[in-house]
Amino acid sequence: MRLSRTILAGVAASALAGAAACGAGGGETPRPAGGTALYDALPDDIKDAGVIRFAGDSHPPYRIVANDGKTVTGIDKDLQDALGKVLGVRTEISIVNGLPAALSGMLASRYDAFNGPVKDSAEREKQFDALVWMVTRTSYLIPKAGSSSIKSAGDLCGKRVAGTSGSITEDQAKRLTEWCAKQGKPALEFIGFADTNGTILAAKSGRADAASVTESAALDVISKEKDAFTYVTQTDEQGAGIDQLAMLVPKSGGLGPVMFEAFKEIFKNGEYKKIMDKYGLQKVAVEEPKLNAAATQ
């Protein structure tokens, strides 16, 4: 389903107008105040199902998976609940084994979206609408019981660095390796894992000297395990920069533009700020969401 500019304009106007809510009984998700037009603009298959299906791997603090392997808490759950409320549908998360499984699952129509967080890129925007809702710098968790010689990201040259395979942090580690070579230092050894939990455990157990994670993940780990880790952050000189992180939605389904309007609404109603404040992520929050920002750069 493709949405015309006229429909999207109507979606935005109606959402901003704050139309009265349409309550729903019997345990159904109520249509939200100001969100009737958003619900009407959803693809028919989403309205028929009454749910938006998210793929998600284990990635604290975004997705904290309970021992049952199904119950999920964290930023994603809170964010998706907020988006579902303004869209008037339920959301659910299915746990998958890493980024490749999430991407292929969406393209096979098993899932409607993936919140990553993943780096927005022009290449990904060929198949997916990318909704940017935060930024990050790659950081490296350093076990306090490990090497005391790592005081900055530059000290990781020649060290073993664990990270999630195919993630933004793997790309950043490659850039850091290139910087190391320019300094005449040995390359770092990247060890890939399926998810963030595996990455952190590798550093804890001594299989790696550091764990590469997003800055938001580093902040979360430090807040929970202050005595276990310190962290260093990759610099612009070392190829890091500030990366835009996005939710990905397959272009073919037509959900992306409607989800973008829902993001605008949770920025406007304060839910976005409430979630970022709850998890201490003020440093990586953005002033407004963006849609397919990489293609326009």
Protein Blocks (a to p, Z undefined) as FASTA:
>chain_A
ZZdfklmmmmmmmmmnopacdddeehiacddehilmmmmmpcfklmmnopacdddddddf
kbccdfkomaccdjklmmmmmmmmmnopacdddddebjklmmmmmmnopafbdehjaddd
fklmmmpccddfbdcdddddddfklcfklmbfklmgopacdddehiaklmmmmmmmmmmm
mnopacddddddfblklmmmmmmnopafbdcddfklmmmmmmmmmmlpccddddfknona
padddddddfklommmmmmmmmmmmmmnommmmmmmmnopmmmccfbdcehkllmZZ
